[in-house]
Amino acid sequence: MLLMMAEVLELSRVSAAYPTSLFWKILAYNQTHVEWFGCSLHDTIQPGFSFLVG
C-alpha cells in the first residue's frame, strides 16, 4: 500500500529538483517502471499482491 501511495508523490520531480542527492535518485528509481530490462521496487507491486492473494 505504501508503494502505491508513494506513486502520488512523484519522486522523480523531487529528484530532478535535487540532481546531486543520491537519496532522491534512489527513491525516484524505485518509484518508476524500468523500461525493458531490470526491475525496480515499483515493478514488484503487482506480483507481490498476486502472491499474497493466491
C-alpha positions as protocol buffer text, in pm:
chain_id: "A"
residue {
  index: 1
  type: MET
  ca { x: 0 y: 0 z: 0 }
}
residue {
  index: 2
  type: LEU
  ca { x: 287 y: 234 z: 81 }
}
residue {
  index: 3
  type: LEU
  ca { x: 444 y: 176 z: -262 }
}
residue {
  index: 4
  type: MET
  ca { x: 119 y: 251 z: -443 }
}
residue {
  index: 5
  type: MET
  ca { x: 56 y: 564 z: -236 }
}
residue {
  index: 6
  type: ALA
  ca { x: 409 y: 687 z: -296 }
}
residue {
  index: 7
  type: GLU
  ca { x: 326 y: 700 z: -668 }
}
residue {
  index: 8
  type: VAL
  ca { x: 124 y: 1014 z: -599 }
}
residue {
  index: 9
  type: LEU
  ca { x: 428 y: 1191 z: -454 }
}
residue {
  index: 10
  type: GLU
  ca { x: 604 y: 1199 z: -795 }
}
residue {
  index: 11
  type: LEU
  ca { x: 950 y: 1146 z: -653 }
}
residue {
  index: 12
  type: SER
  ca { x: 1106 y: 1180 z: -998 }
}
residue {
  index: 13
  type: ARG
  ca { x: 1020 y: 1552 z: -991 }
}
residue {
  index: 14
  type: VAL
  ca { x: 1180 y: 1591 z: -648 }
}
residue {
  index: 15
  type: SER
  ca { x: 1486 y: 1407 z: -776 }
}
residue {
  index: 16
  type: ALA
  ca { x: 1507 y: 1645 z: -1074 }
}
residue {
  index: 17
  type: ALA
  ca { x: 1497 y: 1940 z: -835 }
}
residue {
  index: 18
  type: TYR
  ca { x: 1792 y: 1797 z: -636 }
}
residue {
  index: 19
  type: PRO
  ca { x: 2019 y: 1643 z: -901 }
}
residue {
  index: 20
  type: THR
  ca { x: 2315 y: 1589 z: -667 }
}
residue {
  index: 21
  type: SER
  ca { x: 2122 y: 1399 z: -398 }
}
residue {
  index: 22
  type: LEU
  ca { x: 2176 y: 1023 z: -411 }
}
residue {
  index: 23
  type: PHE
  ca { x: 1888 y: 972 z: -166 }
}
residue {
  index: 24
  type: TRP
  ca { x: 1628 y: 1122 z: -400 }
}
residue {
  index: 25
  type: LYS
  ca { x: 1774 y: 942 z: -702 }
}
residue {
  index: 26
  type: ILE
  ca { x: 1734 y: 605 z: -530 }
}
residue {
  index: 27
  type: LEU
  ca { x: 1378 y: 681 z: -421 }
}
residue {
  index: 28
  type: ALA
  ca { x: 1282 y: 809 z: -767 }
}
residue {
  index: 29
  type: TYR
  ca { x: 1429 y: 500 z: -935 }
}
residue {
  index: 30
  type: ASN
  ca { x: 1233 y: 266 z: -712 }
}
residue {
  index: 31
  type: GLN
  ca { x: 908 y: 452 z: -780 }
}
residue {
  index: 32
  type: THR
  ca { x: 924 y: 428 z: -1159 }
}
residue {
  index: 33
  type: HIS
  ca { x: 898 y: 139 z: -1404 }
}
residue {
  index: 34
  type: VAL
  ca { x: 1215 y: 13 z: -1567 }
}
residue {
  index: 35
  type: GLU
  ca { x: 1172 y: 35 z: -1945 }
}
residue {
  index: 36
  type: TRP
  ca { x: 1268 y: -307 z: -2087 }
}
residue {
  index: 37
  type: PHE
  ca { x: 1524 y: -470 z: -1861 }
}
residue {
  index: 38
  type: GLY
  ca { x: 1589 y: -493 z: -1493 }
}
residue {
  index: 39
  type: CYS
  ca { x: 1348 y: -445 z: -1210 }
}
residue {
  index: 40
  type: SER
  ca { x: 1276 y: -174 z: -957 }
}
residue {
  index: 41
  type: LEU
  ca { x: 1082 y: -195 z: -634 }
}
residue {
  index: 42
  type: HIS
  ca { x: 780 y: -45 z: -811 }
}
residue {
  index: 43
  type: ASP
  ca { x: 774 y: -337 z: -1056 }
}
residue {
  index: 44
  type: THR
  ca { x: 716 y: -585 z: -773 }
}
residue {
  index: 45
  type: ILE
  ca { x: 384 y: -440 z: -652 }
}
residue {
  index: 46
  type: GLN
  ca { x: 152 y: -645 z: -872 }
}
residue {
  index: 47
  type: PRO
  ca { x: 342 y: -977 z: -848 }
}
residue {
  index: 48
  type: GLY
  ca { x: 366 y: -936 z: -471 }
}
residue {
  index: 49
  type: PHE
  ca { x: -6 y: -872 z: -444 }
}
residue {
  index: 50
  type: SER
  ca { x: -86 y: -1177 z: -659 }
}
residue {
  index: 51
  type: PHE
  ca { x: 142 y: -1389 z: -442 }
}
residue {
  index: 52
  type: LEU
  ca { x: -26 y: -1274 z: -121 }
}
residue {
  index: 53
  type: VAL
  ca { x: -378 y: -1324 z: -256 }
}
residue {
  index: 54
  type: GLY
  ca { x: -315 y: -1650 z: -439 }
}
